[in-house]
Amino acid sequence: MAKTKTAEELKDALEKEKQHIEDRYTQILDTLEYERDRIQNELRREFRTARRYVRANPEIGVGAAFAGGILAGVLLSTLFKSN
């Protein structure tokens, strides 16, 4: 009889732990979903702001792209020269 009671207590404890883990897992998923949505919205706002800025100041956008291209070219040529 003692073994049966202990087995039932163990089974109940495991069931409670399982439920706790499932609840925590659901909370974590909800938190991650919320953060994903928040970051996506923030990135969309930043993208729109950057796009408006480049449209209002195209010469700066072209200059930045040119400078980035020069920098990428120098880095790639240095990388391939060393091999």
C-alpha positions as CSV (number, residue, x, y, z in Angstrom):
1,M,0.0,0.0,0.0
2,A,2.9,2.4,0.8
3,K,4.4,1.8,-2.6
4,T,1.1,2.6,-4.3
5,K,0.7,5.8,-2.4
6,T,4.3,6.8,-3.2
7,A,3.8,6.0,-6.8
8,E,0.7,8.1,-7.0
9,E,2.4,11.0,-5.2
10,L,5.3,10.7,-7.6
11,K,2.9,10.6,-10.6
12,D,1.0,13.7,-9.2
13,A,4.3,15.5,-8.7
14,L,5.5,14.7,-12.2
15,E,2.1,15.8,-13.7
16,K,2.4,19.2,-11.8
17,E,5.9,19.7,-13.1
18,K,4.8,18.9,-16.6
19,Q,2.0,21.4,-16.4
20,H,4.4,24.0,-14.9
21,I,6.9,23.4,-17.8
22,E,4.1,23.7,-20.4
23,D,2.9,26.9,-18.8
24,R,6.4,28.4,-18.7
25,Y,7.0,27.3,-22.3
26,T,3.8,29.1,-23.4
27,Q,4.9,32.2,-21.5
28,I,8.3,32.2,-23.2
29,L,6.7,31.7,-26.6
30,D,4.3,34.6,-26.0
31,T,7.2,36.8,-24.8
32,L,9.3,36.0,-27.9
33,E,6.3,36.6,-30.2
34,Y,5.7,40.0,-28.6
35,E,9.4,41.0,-28.9
36,R,9.5,39.8,-32.5
37,D,6.6,42.0,-33.4
38,R,8.0,44.9,-31.5
39,I,11.4,44.7,-33.2
40,Q,9.7,44.2,-36.6
41,N,7.7,47.4,-36.1
42,E,10.7,49.3,-35.0
43,L,12.7,48.2,-38.0
44,R,9.9,49.1,-40.3
45,R,9.8,52.6,-38.8
46,E,13.5,53.0,-39.1
47,F,13.5,51.8,-42.7
48,R,10.7,54.3,-43.5
49,T,12.7,57.1,-41.8
50,A,15.9,56.2,-43.7
51,R,14.0,55.9,-47.0
52,R,12.4,59.4,-46.5
53,Y,15.8,60.8,-45.6
54,V,17.4,59.4,-48.7
55,R,14.6,60.6,-50.9
56,A,14.9,64.1,-49.4
57,N,18.7,64.0,-49.7
58,P,19.6,61.8,-52.7
59,E,23.2,63.2,-53.0
60,I,24.0,62.0,-49.5
61,G,22.6,58.6,-50.2
62,V,24.6,58.3,-53.4
63,G,27.7,59.4,-51.6
64,A,27.2,56.9,-48.8
65,A,26.7,54.1,-51.3
66,F,29.8,55.2,-53.2
67,A,31.9,55.3,-50.0
68,G,30.5,51.9,-49.0
69,G,31.4,50.5,-52.4
70,I,35.0,51.9,-52.2
71,L,35.4,50.5,-48.7
72,A,34.0,47.0,-49.7
73,G,36.4,47.0,-52.7
74,V,39.4,47.9,-50.6
75,L,38.5,45.2,-48.0
76,L,38.0,42.5,-50.6
77,S,41.1,43.4,-52.5
78,T,43.1,43.2,-49.3
79,L,41.5,40.0,-48.4
80,F,42.3,38.3,-51.7
81,K,45.8,39.7,-51.9
82,S,46.8,38.1,-48.6
83,N,45.8,34.6,-49.9
